[in-house]
Structure formats: C-alpha cells, structure tokens
C-alpha cells in the first residue's frame, strides 16, 4: 500500500482540517476532565471509572493525531522549527503520558484527592501547553509542507 504524506493534496487538506479542529478537541477534553473531577469529588473514583476510561481514550487519540501529523509533515520537507521547539513538544507529550500513568495509579490506589488534582490542574495545564506550543508549531509544519 502506498504511504500517504503531505504531497497528496487531499491528505494534506485533511491534516490541515484536523489541526484546525484541535483547539476545539482540547476544549472537549478539558471539559471532560472537569466533569470527571467533579464526579470523583462527589461520588468517588470507582463511580468515575467509565468517565476516566473515556477521557483516557480521548487523550490517546490526541497523542496519536499529533504524532501522525508531525511525522507525515516532517517526512515531506526538512523538519521545520528549531530543535528547542521539537524538544518542547516532546516534553509536553512525555508529561501527558506521565499524567495518564499517575491518573491510573491514583485510581487503582483509590486516592481520590490525587486523582481530582491531576484532572483539575496537571491535565489542564498540559492541555494548555499543547494549545500554545504544539498546535502553532504543527500549523507551521502544514503550511511549510503545502507551499
């Protein structure tokens, strides 16, 4: 099967549209984190189990989408951006993965305070970092790849 990349105008357009929707998706994830944190406070970690699973799925999709877009655009041109930006995005991704691991551990240990704090503060801060660092960089990659 032929690899899809940003040279293909339809695929490039799809990537660009996906990146345009990322801020909305980040808001959706943030709202889901707030809802889940409220449920943890009100009903406990066990009651929030399915909400946590849904949130984890959304975060996994976010990571995969960023990885696909970044990889595919980087393959078509010299990778745009400074090494500092690339390292920053990598750190944001690693931090998100560590938050997911901490959320899982807090849930398994029944630590509702830690779980709620991770959802309300750590996760929201990380999503903000995606929004202010990663999305603008990905948009530049797509623009460079489509020139």
Secondary structure, DSSP 8 states (H G I E B T S, - for coil): -----TTSHHHHHHHHHHHHHHHHHHHHHHHHHHHHHHHHHHH-TTTTHHHHHHHHHHHHHHHHHHHHHHHHHHHHSS--S-HHHHHHHHHHHHHHHHHHHHHHHHHHHT-HHHHHHIIIIIHHHHHHHIIIIIHHHHHHHHHHHH-
